[in-house]
Amino acid sequence: MRQLLSLIGIHALLAAAVMVSMPVAHADNLGYLVNVTVRPGYNFANADQALAYGYGVCDKIAGGRTYAQLVGDIKSDFSTSDEFQASYLISQSAQELCPAQIWQLRNSAAGYVGAPG
């Protein structure tokens, strides 16, 4: 019985060590800025405007806005019908600025079919 308790204790310590050492996703402002300012079509006036827009997308994701709604917002904001342009900005915002919300975004995109091109 004593050995069993020791084994359970060791496993609990190992599990705790693994959880403590797991990396936490952090925002990467520079990565986002490079990716959205190099790609043509967004024409942000400066880095602050680009970051504000990206964090605004993150706020919309956190607020429960669906992927389809986000695509519509971006198409409207940038006066474009380019599905890829909208999708790219959403994915860059989520991946670089709010990676903890990627799962929520993926769930809201399930079954999404873009407009016919």
C-alpha positions as MATLAB code, in Angstrom:
seq = 'MRQLLSLIGIHALLAAAVMVSMPVAHADNLGYLVNVTVRPGYNFANADQALAYGYGVCDKIAGGRTYAQLVGDIKSDFSTSDEFQASYLISQSAQELCPAQIWQLRNSAAGYVGAPG';
ca = [
       0.000    0.000    0.000;
       2.863    2.315    0.869;
       4.476    1.743   -2.552;
       1.199    2.515   -4.269;
       0.894    5.815   -2.424;
       4.494    6.666   -3.338;
       3.824    5.912   -6.995;
       0.695    8.079   -6.977;
       2.650   10.879   -5.324;
       5.423   10.675   -7.919;
       2.926   10.726  -10.795;
       1.161   13.724   -9.287;
       4.475   15.591   -9.014;
       5.378   14.748  -12.612;
       1.981   15.913  -13.853;
       2.342   19.177  -11.946;
       5.827   19.716  -13.367;
       4.563   19.194  -16.899;
       1.710   21.665  -16.407;
       4.034   24.296  -14.950;
       6.489   23.964  -17.832;
       3.874   24.188  -20.611;
       4.356   27.302  -22.719;
       1.727   30.009  -22.549;
       0.715   31.711  -25.786;
       1.693   35.372  -25.939;
       0.908   38.142  -28.365;
       3.519   38.890  -31.025;
       2.943   42.470  -32.152;
       6.005   42.495  -34.389;
       5.032   39.293  -36.190;
       1.552   40.662  -36.799;
       2.855   44.002  -38.077;
       5.290   42.387  -40.487;
       2.619   40.072  -41.859;
      -0.128   42.643  -42.373;
       1.941   45.592  -43.521;
       3.967   43.668  -46.111;
       0.853   42.205  -47.717;
      -0.857   44.763  -49.964;
      -4.476   45.706  -49.539;
      -4.816   46.845  -45.959;
      -3.080   50.226  -46.243;
      -2.906   50.971  -42.531;
      -1.666   54.525  -41.906;
       0.826   53.346  -39.283;
       1.688   50.522  -36.897;
      -0.637   51.813  -34.173;
      -3.610   51.723  -36.532;
      -2.719   48.206  -37.688;
      -2.392   46.965  -34.117;
      -5.617   48.654  -33.047;
      -7.454   46.956  -35.899;
      -5.948   43.552  -35.080;
      -6.772   43.828  -31.397;
     -10.258   44.926  -32.420;
     -10.595   41.639  -34.315;
      -9.456   39.848  -31.150;
     -12.096   41.683  -29.127;
     -14.748   40.617  -31.625;
     -13.617   36.983  -31.377;
     -13.729   37.176  -27.572;
     -17.167   38.773  -27.814;
     -18.503   35.759  -29.698;
     -18.612   37.186  -33.215;
     -18.619   34.319  -35.701;
     -16.039   33.788  -38.404;
     -18.590   34.643  -41.097;
     -19.403   37.912  -39.318;
     -15.701   38.759  -39.031;
     -15.195   38.132  -42.743;
     -18.120   40.432  -43.486;
     -16.722   43.137  -41.198;
     -13.310   43.085  -42.864;
     -14.729   43.021  -46.371;
     -16.801   46.063  -45.468;
     -14.010   47.908  -43.663;
     -11.573   47.454  -46.555;
     -14.121   47.715  -49.383;
     -13.158   44.377  -50.846;
     -14.790   41.171  -51.951;
     -11.507   39.270  -51.541;
     -12.241   36.331  -49.271;
      -8.550   35.562  -48.821;
      -7.746   39.111  -47.748;
     -10.372   38.936  -45.013;
      -9.372   35.430  -43.941;
      -5.683   36.356  -43.829;
      -6.259   39.345  -41.550;
      -8.459   37.314  -39.209;
      -5.913   34.514  -38.968;
      -2.984   36.884  -38.449;
      -4.863   38.730  -35.714;
      -5.759   35.525  -33.901;
      -2.417   33.771  -34.355;
      -0.193   36.696  -33.498;
      -2.233   38.915  -31.167;
      -4.650   36.640  -29.327;
      -3.506   33.028  -29.708;
      -5.541   31.955  -26.693;
      -8.681   32.629  -28.753;
      -7.720   30.491  -31.752;
      -9.867   27.586  -30.567;
     -12.928   29.830  -30.250;
     -12.283   31.191  -33.749;
     -11.881   27.690  -35.188;
     -15.135   26.586  -33.640;
     -16.979   29.563  -35.093;
     -15.492   28.834  -38.545;
     -16.671   25.217  -38.612;
     -18.765   24.657  -41.691;
     -18.014   28.121  -43.115;
     -18.242   28.268  -46.902;
     -16.958   31.425  -48.498;
     -18.789   33.392  -51.131;
     -18.488   31.902  -54.611;
     -15.521   33.394  -56.448;
];
